Amino acid sequence: MRRPGWTFLALLAACAGCAGAPASEEPVRPPPVVLEEGDLEKLLERQRILHQPGVHHHRLDSLVGDWRVHVERRSSVSQALAPLAVGRAAIRWKMGGRFLELEIELDVRGVPHAVSGLLGYDAAGEEYQALWISAASSAMSFAHGRGNPDGRGIVFEAAAPSGGAVAPLSRSVLRILDADRFTIERVGPDAFGQDGVLERTSYLRGLTR
């Protein structure tokens, strides 16, 4: 069996704990690291142990399943939440229970729309993370969050790329209501500058009423 090139192994070891230096400073270059055969496996095993699913992952267990989806958005006229879309979602654990994969199909007033997402907990960074992609955009939305989904909710903050710049920070709250219901609410100031729920996506377990 051919041994992996030492350069690749050295880079893996060197980058395992590095976090880029500020642009104004000269980057710190670690000394060359020579890894013996078997060290790669040890590094990977250390990573697996460090990022083993824990209590924060298990708080998301009740999201697994098939769901009916209802989306409401605040009307600029009445300032009340009005129906926007309906659809279905399938949510499953991936990578040994480290990430939830969300596949959502919506009917937005007669127009089909698909959304996919990944939701998980970064044990090293001690935060929830979510990545969203949409059939209506070529940009990805990445959010960081903290909190308890069974309590006041996980509060996510996201800044999505927009035309080469960064769009204004948006906030959303994921809250588990009971074993068969959870919501994701986008919150922020309305047209009058008052904070409130701008959009609510409700998930109801099961694909039939």
C-alpha positions as CSV (number, residue, x, y, z in Angstrom):
1,M,0.0,0.0,0.0
2,R,1.4,3.4,-1.0
3,R,2.1,5.7,1.9
4,P,0.3,9.1,1.7
5,G,2.7,12.0,0.7
6,W,4.1,13.7,3.8
7,T,3.2,17.1,2.4
8,F,-0.5,16.4,2.5
9,L,-0.3,14.9,6.0
10,A,1.8,17.9,7.2
11,L,-0.7,20.4,5.9
12,L,-3.6,18.5,7.6
13,A,-1.8,18.6,10.9
14,A,-0.7,22.2,10.5
15,C,-4.2,23.4,9.6
16,A,-6.1,21.4,12.2
17,G,-5.7,24.2,14.7
18,C,-4.9,27.2,12.7
19,A,-7.2,30.2,12.1
20,G,-5.9,32.7,9.5
21,A,-3.8,35.7,10.7
22,P,-5.2,39.3,10.3
23,A,-4.3,40.8,6.9
24,S,-2.2,43.5,8.6
25,E,0.1,41.0,10.2
26,E,2.7,38.7,8.7
27,P,1.3,35.2,8.7
28,V,2.9,32.8,11.2
29,R,4.4,29.9,9.3
30,P,4.6,26.7,11.4
31,P,7.7,24.6,11.1
32,P,7.5,21.6,8.8
33,V,5.8,18.6,10.4
34,V,6.7,15.1,9.4
35,L,4.0,12.6,10.2
36,E,4.6,8.9,10.6
37,E,2.4,6.3,9.1
38,G,-0.8,6.0,11.1
39,D,-0.8,9.7,12.3
40,L,-3.5,10.6,9.8
41,E,-5.8,8.1,11.3
42,K,-5.1,9.4,14.8
43,L,-5.9,13.0,13.6
44,L,-9.1,11.9,12.0
45,E,-10.1,9.9,15.1
46,R,-9.3,12.9,17.3
47,Q,-11.6,15.1,15.1
48,R,-14.4,12.5,15.3
49,I,-14.2,12.4,19.1
50,L,-14.1,16.2,19.4
51,H,-17.2,16.6,17.1
52,Q,-19.2,13.6,18.5
53,P,-22.9,14.4,18.6
54,G,-24.0,15.5,22.0
55,V,-26.9,17.0,24.0
56,H,-27.2,20.0,21.6
57,H,-27.6,17.7,18.6
58,H,-30.2,15.6,20.5
59,R,-32.3,18.6,21.2
60,L,-33.0,18.6,17.4
61,D,-34.1,14.9,17.3
62,S,-37.8,15.8,17.2
63,L,-37.3,17.7,13.9
64,V,-36.7,14.4,12.1
65,G,-39.7,13.3,10.0
66,D,-42.1,14.3,7.2
67,W,-43.9,17.6,7.6
68,R,-46.6,19.8,6.1
69,V,-45.3,23.3,5.7
70,H,-47.2,26.6,5.8
71,V,-45.5,29.9,5.2
72,E,-47.0,33.3,6.2
73,R,-45.6,36.7,5.5
74,R,-46.5,40.1,7.0
75,S,-48.5,42.2,4.5
76,S,-47.2,45.7,3.9
77,V,-50.7,46.9,3.8
78,S,-52.5,45.3,6.9
79,Q,-49.3,44.5,8.8
80,A,-50.9,41.1,9.5
81,L,-49.4,37.7,8.6
82,A,-51.0,36.4,5.4
83,P,-50.6,33.0,3.7
84,L,-47.8,32.9,1.2
85,A,-47.0,29.2,0.5
86,V,-47.7,25.6,1.4
87,G,-45.7,22.5,0.8
88,R,-43.9,19.6,2.4
89,A,-40.6,18.9,4.0
90,A,-38.4,15.8,4.8
91,I,-35.8,16.1,7.5
92,R,-33.2,13.4,8.2
93,W,-30.0,13.1,10.2
94,K,-26.7,12.8,8.1
95,M,-23.1,12.0,8.9
96,G,-23.8,9.9,12.0
97,G,-26.2,12.4,13.6
98,R,-24.0,15.4,13.1
99,F,-26.2,17.3,10.6
100,L,-29.9,17.5,9.8
101,E,-30.7,17.7,6.1
102,L,-33.9,19.6,5.2
103,E,-35.5,19.1,1.8
104,I,-38.5,21.5,1.3
105,E,-40.9,21.7,-1.7
106,L,-43.2,24.7,-1.7
107,D,-46.1,26.0,-3.8
108,V,-45.8,29.8,-3.7
109,R,-49.1,30.9,-5.0
110,G,-49.0,28.4,-7.8
111,V,-45.3,28.6,-8.5
112,P,-43.1,25.6,-7.4
113,H,-40.1,26.4,-5.3
114,A,-37.4,24.2,-3.7
115,V,-35.3,24.9,-0.7
116,S,-32.6,22.8,0.9
117,G,-30.7,23.2,4.2
118,L,-28.3,21.8,6.7
119,L,-28.6,22.3,10.4
120,G,-26.2,21.2,13.1
121,Y,-24.2,22.1,16.2
122,D,-20.5,23.0,16.1
123,A,-19.1,21.4,19.2
124,A,-15.8,23.3,19.0
125,G,-17.4,26.7,18.2
126,E,-20.3,26.0,20.7
127,E,-23.0,27.3,18.3
128,Y,-25.7,26.1,16.1
129,Q,-25.1,26.6,12.4
130,A,-27.5,26.5,9.4
131,L,-26.8,26.6,5.6
132,W,-29.6,27.3,3.2
133,I,-29.8,27.2,-0.6
134,S,-32.8,28.0,-2.8
135,A,-33.8,27.2,-6.4
136,A,-34.5,31.0,-6.8
137,S,-30.9,32.1,-6.0
138,S,-27.3,31.2,-6.7
139,A,-26.2,32.6,-3.3
140,M,-25.9,30.6,-0.1
141,S,-27.2,31.8,3.3
142,F,-25.2,30.9,6.4
143,A,-26.4,31.5,9.9
144,H,-25.0,31.2,13.4
145,G,-27.3,30.6,16.4
146,R,-27.5,30.0,20.2
147,G,-30.3,29.0,22.5
148,N,-32.5,26.1,23.3
149,P,-35.1,25.0,20.7
150,D,-37.4,23.7,23.5
151,G,-37.3,27.0,25.4
152,R,-37.2,30.5,24.0
153,G,-35.8,29.0,20.8
154,I,-32.5,29.1,18.9
155,V,-31.8,32.6,17.7
156,F,-30.0,32.6,14.4
157,E,-28.2,35.6,12.8
158,A,-27.4,35.6,9.1
159,A,-25.9,37.9,6.6
160,A,-26.4,36.7,3.1
161,P,-24.2,37.7,0.2
162,S,-25.9,40.3,-2.1
163,G,-24.3,41.7,-5.2
164,G,-20.7,41.3,-4.0
165,A,-21.6,43.0,-0.7
166,V,-23.1,41.6,2.5
167,A,-26.9,42.1,3.0
168,P,-28.1,43.5,6.3
169,L,-28.1,41.1,9.2
170,S,-31.3,39.1,9.5
171,R,-32.5,37.2,12.6
172,S,-34.7,34.1,12.8
173,V,-35.9,32.0,15.7
174,L,-36.3,28.2,15.6
175,R,-38.7,27.0,18.3
176,I,-40.1,23.5,19.0
177,L,-43.7,23.8,20.2
178,D,-44.3,20.1,20.8
179,A,-43.5,16.7,19.4
180,D,-45.5,17.5,16.2
181,R,-45.0,21.2,15.6
182,F,-42.1,23.6,15.2
183,T,-41.7,27.0,13.7
184,I,-39.0,29.2,12.1
185,E,-39.8,32.9,12.4
186,R,-37.9,35.7,10.7
187,V,-38.0,38.7,13.0
188,G,-37.0,42.3,12.6
189,P,-38.3,45.9,12.1
190,D,-41.3,46.4,9.9
191,A,-42.0,49.3,7.5
192,F,-42.7,51.5,10.6
193,G,-39.6,50.4,12.5
194,Q,-41.4,48.2,14.9
195,D,-39.8,44.8,15.8
196,G,-42.0,41.8,15.1
197,V,-42.5,38.6,13.2
198,L,-42.0,39.3,9.5
199,E,-42.4,35.7,8.3
200,R,-43.4,32.5,9.9
201,T,-42.9,29.0,8.6
202,S,-44.9,26.4,10.5
203,Y,-44.1,22.7,10.3
204,L,-46.9,20.2,11.2
205,R,-45.9,16.5,11.4
206,G,-47.3,14.2,8.7
207,L,-48.1,14.6,5.1
208,T,-51.9,14.2,5.5
209,R,-54.4,16.1,7.6
